[in-house]
Amino acid sequence: MNKSPLLSRLASPIFHRQRRGGVFLALLAWLTLAFLLSTAERAQAQTRGSNYGISAINVSQPPTPDYSLNGGANKGAQVQKWLEIEVQFSAPALPPMPPGQLPALGASDLTVRYFVLVGGNKLLTGEVTHTDVLGGQQLYSVMYVSPRSLQLLEGNKPFVTSDITNIEVQLTKPGVGQPLAIRQVKPGPPLGNSAFQQITGFLLNKSQTPFAPLYWDRYEVIKPASPR
């Protein structure tokens, strides 16, 4: 019994190779389309300015500010150095509001989380919540470690910035599960969910230090702690 031309073609190895080639081309076309759509969406998001970003993490050791007191005793003391960690970040502008209407509660809040690994095994953690963040490309947040805390961390030895193994900073927002932006001083494993024991209480926000009244216009407003 002779096979029909259609059955003969279906049984042909050439047909099966062509069929596999067609499936491959279709899959390649689908992946290409998905990539192009994803790229376009990212570009649109950047155009809208919807992305948050961390552009710099700067470390320094400023001395304790020296205030003058008129009419009081001149009490001398050896000036010591603090650890200062300053973060430059960006945030989208708040949407325009109708006249007489304020943004929803917490809409202008942004929390900056700090993770500082010292000596390869001591992970300092702390966070500061800023409010009235209007958005922009050059916004600043800062945290400090006091001279006494630095001595304690180093076993009463002088602290130098090279003792810092790495620093990670995260931008978070109330009601948003994942960080909006993450940056490290140098590439390395994540510190936010690392196995290191987290040490709290060493990192202080600006209002908890003698730097509180300084550089007022440079840094974002710190949200007051909720009354107990």
N, C-alpha and C positions, 0 to 999 in steps of 0.2 A: 504494500500500500504506500503510495507516494505522499510525502508530507506536503502540506500547503506551503507556499512561499513565506507566509507569516510565521508558521511554526518553525520553519527552517531558520528564519532570521532570529527568532527568540532563542533558539538553541545555539546560535553561533557565538564563539568566544569574542569575536569582534564586537558584537552587540553588548555583551556584558561589560567589556572594557569601556565602551562608549557610555553605558549607563552609569558605571562608577565615576567616570570622568564628569558626567553631567551633575551627579550628586555633589562631587567635590567643588565644582564651579559654583553651584547654588549655595553651598555652605560658605565658600569664600566671599561671595557677594553679600551674604547676610552679615558676616562678621565685619566686612568693610563698611556696610551701612550703619551697623551699630556703633563702630568706632567714630564715624563721621558725625552721627547724631550726638554722641557723648562729647566730642570735641566742640561741637557747636553750642551745646548746653553750657559747657564750662566757659566758653568765650562770652556767651550772653550773660552769665552770672558775673564775670569780671566787668563787663560793660555796665551792668546795673550797679556795680560797686557793692555787691552783697557779700563779698568775702571779707573775713577778718584776717589779719596777718600780724606776725611778730617779725620786725625787721632787724632788731639788734638787742643783744644782752651785754651790757657793759659792767665790768667789775672794777671797783676802786677801793681805796682805804683812806677816806677823809678823816682828819682829826676831829676831836670833839669840839663843837662850836664854843667860842669864848664870848660870854656876854659881860658887859660892863654894868656895874651897879653903882650909881651915884649915892654917896653918903654912907655906904656900907663898908664893912671890913674887906680888905683885899686878901682873899684866901687863895694862896697859891696851891697849885696841884700840877703833877706831871701830866701833860696832854697825851692822851692815848688815841689810837686809831680804831675806827670802826670798819666793818665790812659793808660796803654799799653795792647793791645789785640793782641796776637801773635797766628798765625794759622800755624799748620804743615799739609801739604797736599802732595798728590802724583799725578803724571800725567804720562801718557805713553810717551815713548821716541818718538821723531820725526822720521819719516821714513827716511832711508838713501837717500841722494840726489846725482845725478850724479856730477862729478867733475865740478866746476865752476858754478853750479846752486844753487840758494838760494831758501828756501821755499817760497810758495805763500804768498802774503801780508796778515798779520794777522794770519797765520797758527800757529805761535808760541806765540800768545797772549792768555792770560787767565785773566778773571776778577773775583776778589774776592769781594763779597758783604757782608757787615756787617750790622746786625740788633741788637741793644743793647737796651734792655728794662730796664729803670732805674725807681726805685720807683713804679713799677707796672703800670705806666701810661704815661711815656715819652719814646718814641721809637726813638732812634738815628739811622740814616741810613747813609751809605756812602759806596763807592766802590773804588777799586784801580785796574787798569789794568796793568798787568805785561807783558813784552815782552821778546823775546828770551828765553822762557821757554823750556828747552831742555828735561825735563822729569826726573823722579826719584822718590824715595820713601820718601825722607826727604827734602822737599821744604818748604820755609817759606815766609809768608806774615805778615805784621803788620800794625796796625792803632793806632792812639793816640787821646786822648782828653786832651786839655790843662788844667792846674790848674784853670785858670779863668773860663773856661767853666764849670768845675766841681762845682765850687762855685756857679755859676749862676743856675745850675740845682738843687742844694741842698738848694737854698735860702740863700746863704752865710754861710752855715753850713759846717763843715768838711765832706769831702767825704770819704767813706770807700767802699771797694769792695763788702761788703755784701749789699750795696744799689742796686746792679745790680740784677734784677729779673731773667733775662735770656739773653742769647746771641745766635743768630743764624747766621751761616755763609754759604754762597752758592758759589759754583764754577760755573762760566758760561763762555761760549765761543761765540765769534761773529758768528752770523748765526745759532746758536742752540737755539731753543725756550725754552726748559726746562733746569733747572739747572743740571749740570753734577754730583754734589754731594751736600748734605745738612747735616749739623750737628748742634746740639744744645748742650749747656753746660749741661742742664738737660732736661729730657723729658717734653714736654709741647706743647700747641697749636702752629701752625706755626706762625712765626712773619713776614715772607716776604709778606704775603697777609692778615695780620690781620686788624682789624678795628681801631687800634691805629693811631693817627695822626703822620705821619712821620716827624721827625725834622732833617733837613739837615744842613750841615755846621759845626757841632761840631766834627765829626770824621775826622781826618786829616791823610793823608798818610805820610810816613816817610820823604819824601822830603820837606814837609811843616812844619817841626819841627826842633828844634835844634839837634835832633838825626840823621839828614840827613847824615853827614859824618861818622857815627859810624856803626860798624858791616857790612861793605860794602859787604863782601863776604858771609854773612849769608842769606841775603834776595834776592828774585828775583828782577830783574831789573824793575823799574817803567817806564812805557811808557810815554814819554813826551806828554803834552797836545798839541792837534792840533793847529797850528797857526790860529789866527782869520783873 
